[in-house]
Structures are given as structure tokens and as C-alpha cells.
Amino acid sequence: MTTRLDPDNADIYHYRGHVSNYDNKRLDPDNADIYHYRGHVSNYDNKRLDPDNADIYHHRGHVSNYDNKRLDPDNADIYHHRGHVSNYDNKRLDPDNADIYHHRGHVSNYDNKRLDPDNADIYHHRGHVSNYDNKRLDPDNADIYHHRGHVSNYGNKRLDPDNADIYHYRGHVSNYGNKDNGHVSYYDNKRLDPDNADIYHHRGHHNIQLDRVDDAIRDLEFAVSKCPAFAASHVQKSFAEHRKSAEMIANSGAKIPLPQTVIDSYKNNVTMFPDNGDARALYAQALTDAGKFDEADREFEKAIKLEPDNATAMVHRGLLQLQWKQDVEEAIKIINQAIDVDNKCEYAYEVLGTLEVQRSNMQKAMDLFQKAIHLSRTESEMAHLYSLLDAAHAQLKVAKNLGITLPGPMGMGMP
């Protein structure tokens, strides 16, 4: 026998499964067993001989199921295995291939949804299983987050309309950029679980983004009352109160100092939660607004020590050097350190671009704004950055057309 003479020859096994089945298929074209073995028997041996060959696994799950699907189009098991069996091994062989994860969750569930449209598990996995890995491979892809929360929860909401978890994720995870849709979801969440502090905390944060500061303060006060040990609600509440006071001062047109109540609110947070980096960083920002620069710098230093990867706090500390000492070079140095810590900090590129505009380095500013745009996560952020980019481009174009040199900095304030 051939296998006795050359037992490790993969071609023998390959043809062993295919040549015989070719004739069987011709003689009995509608026999599903033939197709099943056609894809599996040969690949079983091939897998043993060449365990890291992705093509074997790919065909093992797909070739046989293609014909099975034709013979039994409403068999959910076929679709399930069609997307999962092959991709399980492909994932092992090529763990960073996003296409594998995408198809693992979507190809099989598309048909399962058709066969069992009211099965909530299908919708759950359709949005989550594939996107969990896609998020790991491409963490800055907004489409992943959008579909992760929205596609799956649309069907879940229809099937289980009183499940508060669905509304929570629908409002928070998916709608980071879809602000109005997110607010509707929080409204439903509140109705279903009126004493859940998380709902009010996230809705308060959401209201801050929507410039509904009074609503945000009410939500965050309620969140604090329900869960007084949760530092983030205290910090967000102080920030909302700070923002309200700053807006009132700006609208008045007068040079009014930041109210001491705002400073005290942040100080209380630091006293209650001394190891919370956000509490200290926002306290430092409030001290900066109050003109207490030396104290603000010390608080920024403590905040960064608590959270060495907090690039935003480092950017604000750089801005403090500019406002406090008019030290442009030190400010730029600190902000570049922030980028070294987190090269995806959009705010750092925005601030550096603004500083370069004030230094009349328009081309460099435009490059920095482009980087910030690439990292922006919401439509409003992107619109703001494009306005800065267009303004820098217009100044550069006018200077070139008129043959003039843009003036250098004559004293720089806060950007």
C-alpha cells in the first residue's frame, strides 16, 4: 500500500480524501456525508503532518460546509461551524489578523440571525465577540466601538426592552460621538433603574459634553448621594461647577476671580481621595485659573507622580509654564514629554499646533493639527481642529501671495 511506503507524504492523504470522493460525488451528488468527508478526512491527516498550515484549517471548515449549506440551507449548525471552526485555528496561527476576528463573529451570525431572528444571543455575539478582538488590534477605530454597542443592542433592545444593561451600553459605549442618541438611552435607563448611581454619573458626564451644565450638576449630585465613595462623581461634579462659574465670569466681561467655593470643592476631593490623579490634576487647573501658579505647579507634579501616563495633565502643566513664566520653550518641552508618554494624545498636538501658530511656524502648526485631527474621536472635536487648520493655512497662503514674512512672537499668552 502507498501509505505504508511513504506514511508522511501529505499529498497521499490529500488525494486519499479527494479522489475517492470526486467519484462518489458524481454517483450520488446529493449525499451530504460525501461532502462532509471530502473536506474533513483529508484535512485531518494534513493537519497532523503540517499543523501550522492555515490553508488546511481554512478549507477544513469552509469547503465541506459550502456544500452542506447547499444541501441543507436552514441548518444553523452548518453556519455556526462555517464561521467558527476554521477561524478558531486561524486565530491561533495568525492572532493579530483582524479579518479573522471580524468574520468569526459576523459571517456565522448573519445566517443564524436569518434562521432564528429572535435569539438575543445571536445579536449579543454579533456585536461583541468579533469587536472585542478588533478593539485590541485597532484600539483607535471608532467604527469598532460604534458597532460593538449599537448593532448588537439594537436587536437586544427589541427582544428585551426592559433590560437596563442594554440601555446603559447603548448610551455609553456606542454613543461616544452620537450625543443625542446617547441621551435618549440614559432616559430609558433611568426609567428602568432609577436608583443606579452609574446612570446618573454617566448622564452627568454626557450633559457636560452637551453644555447642559445645570443638568450635569443635578445628575452628579444625585450620583454622589447614592455612592459617596465614588471619586469620579465628586471630581466631575466639581468640574461642572467650575465650568459654570467660568462661563458666568466670561459672559460678564469683568475680571472676576474664580469663586473660592470652586477651589474648596476641588480641595475637598483631594482630601477625600488623596491618591486620585484626576482629582489633583483638576484641582491644579482650578488653582491656575485662580492665579495661584506656584501651588498649581505642585499639584500637577503630584498628579503626574500618581499617574505617570496622564498625558493631559502634562499638557496642562506645560500651559501653566507659559501663563506663569511666559516660558515658551519649557512649555513645548513638557508637552513633547506628554507625547512621549502617549503619542495618541490629541490635545497635546492641538496645543503644540496653536503654539506654533503664535510662533508663526504655520507649516509645522498645520502638520500638528493634521495629527490631532487623525486622533479626534468626535465630530465636534474634528470640526474645531479643522477650523484651526484652515486658519493656519489661510495665513500661510496670504503671506506667500503677498510675499511677506509672518511676524514672530511678541509675547505669548495661553493658547
C-alpha positions in Angstrom: 0.0 0.0 0.0 1.1 3.5 -0.7 0.7 4.8 2.8 3.0 2.0 4.2 5.8 3.1 1.8 5.6 6.8 2.4 3.5 7.4 5.6 4.4 11.1 5.9 3.6 12.2 2.4 0.8 14.8 2.7 -0.1 14.6 -1.0 -1.2 10.9 -0.4 -3.6 11.9 2.3 -4.8 14.9 0.3 -5.8 12.7 -2.7 -7.0 9.9 -0.4 -9.8 12.2 0.7 -10.5 13.9 -2.6 -10.0 11.5 -5.5 -12.4 8.9 -4.0 -15.0 11.5 -3.1 -14.8 13.0 -6.6 -16.4 9.8 -8.0 -18.8 9.4 -5.0 -20.0 13.0 -5.6 -20.5 12.1 -9.3 -22.5 9.0 -8.4 -24.5 10.5 -5.5 -24.4 14.3 -5.9 -26.9 15.0 -3.1 -25.3 12.8 -0.3 -24.2 15.3 2.4 -21.9 12.7 4.0 -19.7 12.7 0.9 -19.2 16.4 1.1 -18.6 16.3 4.8 -15.8 13.7 4.5 -14.5 15.4 1.4 -13.4 18.4 3.4 -12.6 16.7 6.7 -11.0 13.3 6.2 -8.2 14.6 4.0 -7.5 17.6 6.2 -7.4 15.6 9.4 -4.2 13.9 8.2 -2.9 17.1 6.6 -3.3 18.8 9.9 -1.3 16.1 11.6 1.5 16.5 9.1 1.6 20.3 8.8 -0.1 21.6 12.0 0.7 25.3 11.3 -0.6 25.5 7.8 -3.5 27.9 7.8 -4.9 26.8 4.5 -5.7 23.4 5.9 -7.8 24.8 8.7 -9.4 27.3 6.4 -10.6 24.6 4.0 -11.4 22.2 6.8 -14.2 24.5 8.0 -15.3 26.1 4.7 -15.1 23.6 1.8 -17.2 21.0 3.4 -19.8 23.4 4.8 -20.2 25.2 1.5 -21.8 22.0 0.1 -23.6 21.2 3.3 -25.2 24.7 3.1 -26.4 23.9 -0.4 -27.9 20.6 0.7 -29.4 21.8 4.0 -29.7 25.6 3.8 -31.7 26.0 7.0 -29.3 24.1 9.3 -27.9 26.6 11.8 -25.1 24.2 12.8 -23.6 24.5 9.4 -23.5 28.3 9.6 -22.2 28.2 13.1 -19.3 25.9 12.2 -18.7 27.6 8.9 -17.6 30.8 10.7 -16.1 29.4 13.9 -14.4 26.1 13.4 -12.0 27.3 10.7 -11.4 30.7 12.4 -10.5 29.2 15.7 -7.4 27.7 14.2 -6.7 30.6 12.0 -6.8 32.8 15.1 -4.1 30.6 16.7 -1.9 30.8 13.6 -2.3 34.5 13.0 -3.5 36.1 16.2 -3.3 39.7 15.0 -5.3 39.3 11.8 -8.4 41.5 12.3 -10.2 39.8 9.4 -10.3 36.5 11.2 -12.0 38.1 14.3 -14.4 40.1 12.1 -15.6 37.0 10.2 -15.5 34.9 13.3 -18.4 36.9 14.8 -20.2 38.1 11.7 -20.3 35.5 8.9 -21.8 32.8 11.1 -24.2 35.1 12.9 -25.5 36.7 9.8 -27.1 33.4 8.8 -28.0 32.5 12.3 -30.0 35.7 12.6 -31.9 34.8 9.5 -32.7 31.3 10.9 -33.5 32.4 14.5 -34.3 36.2 14.3 -35.5 36.4 18.0 -32.4 34.8 19.6 -30.8 37.5 21.7 -27.5 35.6 22.0 -27.0 36.0 18.2 -27.2 39.8 18.4 -25.1 39.8 21.6 -22.3 37.9 20.0 -22.7 39.6 16.6 -21.6 42.9 18.1 -19.3 41.7 20.9 -17.3 38.6 20.1 -15.7 39.9 16.9 -15.3 43.5 18.1 -13.6 42.6 21.4 -10.6 41.4 19.5 -10.9 44.1 16.8 -10.7 46.6 19.6 -7.5 45.0 20.8 -5.9 45.1 17.4 -7.1 48.6 16.3 -7.9 50.5 19.5 -8.5 53.8 17.8 -11.0 52.7 15.2 -14.3 54.4 16.0 -16.3 52.1 13.9 -15.5 49.2 16.1 -16.8 50.9 19.2 -19.9 52.1 17.3 -20.8 48.6 16.1 -19.8 47.0 19.4 -22.5 48.7 21.3 -25.1 49.7 18.7 -25.5 46.8 16.2 -25.8 44.2 18.9 -28.0 46.3 21.3 -30.5 47.4 18.6 -31.6 43.8 18.3 -31.3 43.2 22.1 -33.5 46.2 22.9 -36.2 44.8 20.6 -36.0 41.4 22.2 -35.6 42.5 25.9 -36.9 46.1 26.1 -36.8 46.3 29.9 -33.1 45.3 30.3 -31.3 48.2 31.8 -27.9 46.9 30.8 -28.8 47.2 27.2 -29.7 50.9 27.6 -26.6 51.6 29.6 -24.2 50.3 26.9 -26.3 51.8 24.2 -26.0 55.2 25.7 -22.4 55.0 26.8 -20.1 52.6 24.8 -21.5 53.2 21.3 -22.7 56.8 21.5 -19.5 58.5 22.5 -19.8 60.6 19.4 -23.6 60.3 18.9 -24.6 62.5 21.8 -28.3 62.9 21.3 -28.9 59.2 20.8 -26.9 58.5 23.9 -29.1 60.9 26.0 -32.3 59.1 24.9 -30.8 55.8 26.1 -29.9 57.3 29.5 -33.5 58.4 29.8 -34.7 54.8 29.4 -32.0 53.6 31.7 -33.2 56.0 34.5 -36.7 54.8 34.0 -35.7 51.1 34.4 -33.3 51.5 37.3 -33.9 54.9 39.0 -31.5 54.4 41.9 -28.5 53.3 39.9 -25.6 55.8 40.6 -23.8 54.8 37.4 -26.6 56.0 35.2 -26.6 59.5 36.8 -22.8 59.7 36.7 -22.5 58.9 33.0 -25.5 61.1 32.2 -23.9 63.9 34.1 -20.7 63.5 32.1 -22.8 63.3 29.0 -24.6 66.6 29.9 -21.2 68.3 30.4 -20.3 67.3 26.8 -23.7 68.8 25.6 -23.1 72.0 27.6 -26.0 71.3 29.8 -24.1 72.2 32.9 -27.0 72.7 35.3 -28.4 69.3 34.3 -25.0 67.8 34.8 -24.6 69.2 38.3 -28.0 67.8 39.3 -27.2 64.3 37.9 -23.8 64.3 39.6 -25.1 65.5 42.9 -27.6 62.5 42.8 -24.8 60.1 41.9 -22.7 61.4 44.8 -25.7 61.0 47.2 -26.2 57.4 46.0 -22.5 56.4 46.0 -20.4 58.9 48.1 -17.3 56.7 47.9 -17.0 57.0 44.1 -14.3 59.6 43.5 -15.1 60.1 39.8 -18.6 61.5 40.5 -17.1 64.0 43.0 -14.5 65.1 40.6 -16.9 65.5 37.7 -19.3 67.5 39.9 -16.5 69.9 40.9 -15.6 70.2 37.2 -19.2 71.0 36.2 -19.4 73.7 38.9 -16.0 75.1 37.8 -17.2 75.3 34.2 -20.4 77.0 35.2 -18.5 79.7 37.2 -16.0 80.2 34.4 -18.8 80.7 31.9 -20.6 83.2 34.1 -17.3 85.2 34.5 -16.7 85.1 30.8 -20.2 86.3 30.0 -19.9 89.1 32.5 -16.9 90.6 30.7 -15.4 91.6 34.1 -12.2 90.4 35.6 -13.7 88.4 38.5 -11.6 85.8 40.3 -12.7 82.2 40.4 -15.0 81.8 43.4 -13.4 80.3 46.4 -16.2 77.7 46.6 -14.9 76.1 43.4 -11.4 75.9 44.8 -12.7 74.5 48.0 -14.7 71.8 46.2 -11.6 70.5 44.4 -9.6 70.8 47.6 -12.2 68.6 49.4 -11.8 66.0 46.7 -8.1 65.9 47.2 -8.6 65.5 50.9 -11.1 62.6 50.5 -9.2 60.9 47.7 -5.5 61.8 48.1 -4.4 59.1 45.6 -6.7 60.1 42.8 -4.7 61.6 40.0 -7.7 63.2 38.2 -8.8 65.0 41.4 -5.3 66.5 41.8 -5.0 67.5 38.1 -8.3 69.3 38.1 -7.5 71.0 41.4 -4.3 72.2 39.8 -6.2 73.6 36.8 -8.6 75.4 39.1 -5.6 76.9 41.0 -4.2 78.0 37.6 -7.4 79.8 36.8 -7.3 81.5 40.2 -3.8 82.7 39.5 -2.2 80.5 42.2 0.6 79.3 39.9 3.1 78.0 42.3 0.6 75.9 44.2 -0.9 74.7 40.9 2.5 73.5 39.7 3.0 71.5 42.9 -0.4 69.8 42.4 0.3 69.0 38.8 3.6 67.4 39.9 1.7 65.3 42.5 -0.9 64.3 39.9 1.7 63.2 37.4 3.6 61.2 40.0 0.3 59.4 40.8 -0.4 58.8 37.2 2.8 59.0 35.1 0.9 58.1 31.9 -1.6 61.0 32.3 -0.5 63.0 29.2 -3.3 65.5 29.5 -2.1 66.6 33.0 1.4 67.1 31.5 -0.1 69.3 28.7 -1.8 71.5 31.3 1.4 71.7 33.3 3.1 72.9 30.1 0.5 75.5 29.6 1.0 76.6 33.2 4.6 77.4 32.4 3.5 79.6 29.6 0.9 81.5 31.7 3.1 81.7 34.8 6.6 82.4 33.4 5.9 83.1 29.7 8.4 80.3 29.1 7.5 79.0 25.6 10.4 76.6 25.3 9.7 75.0 28.7 6.1 74.7 27.8 6.9 73.0 24.5 9.4 70.7 26.2 6.8 69.5 28.7 4.1 69.0 26.1 6.6 66.9 23.9 7.2 64.8 27.0 3.4 64.2 27.2 3.6 62.9 23.6 6.5 60.6 24.5 4.2 59.2 27.2 1.1 58.9 25.0 1.7 59.6 21.3 -2.1 59.4 20.8 -2.9 62.4 23.0 -4.9 64.6 20.6 -4.9 67.6 23.0 -1.1 67.7 23.0 -0.9 68.1 19.2 -3.6 70.7 19.3 -1.8 72.8 21.9 1.6 72.4 20.2 0.0 73.5 16.9 -1.5 76.6 18.5 1.8 77.5 20.0 3.5 77.1 16.6 0.8 79.4 15.0 1.8 82.0 17.6 5.4 81.5 16.7 4.5 81.9 13.0 5.6 78.4 12.1 2.5 77.8 10.0 3.6 74.7 8.2 4.6 73.0 11.4 1.4 74.0 13.0 -0.6 72.5 10.1 1.2 69.2 10.4 0.4 69.1 14.2 -3.3 69.9 13.6 -3.4 67.1 11.0 -2.1 64.7 13.6 -4.7 65.9 16.1 -7.5 65.5 13.5 -6.4 61.9 12.9 -6.8 61.2 16.6 -10.0 63.1 17.2 -12.9 61.0 18.5 -16.0 63.2 18.0 -17.4 65.3 15.2 -17.2 68.5 17.4 -13.5 67.9 18.1 -12.8 67.3 14.5 -14.7 70.5 13.4 -12.8 72.6 15.9 -9.4 71.2 14.7 -10.3 71.7 11.1 -11.1 75.4 11.9 -7.6 75.8 13.4 -6.0 74.0 10.4 -7.9 76.2 7.9 -7.0 79.4 9.7 -3.3 78.4 9.7 -3.5 77.5 6.0 -5.2 80.8 5.2 -2.4 82.8 7.0 0.3 80.9 5.2 -1.4 81.3 1.8 -1.8 85.1 2.3 1.8 85.5 3.3 3.0 83.6 0.3 0.7 85.5 -2.1 1.8 88.9 -0.8 5.4 87.9 -0.5 5.6 88.9 3.2 7.2 87.2 6.2 4.8 86.5 9.1 5.8 88.3 12.3 7.5 86.3 15.1 6.0 86.1 18.6 5.9 89.3 20.6 4.7 87.8 23.8 2.5 84.7 24.1 -0.4 84.1 26.4 -2.4 81.0 26.9 -3.5 79.4 23.6 
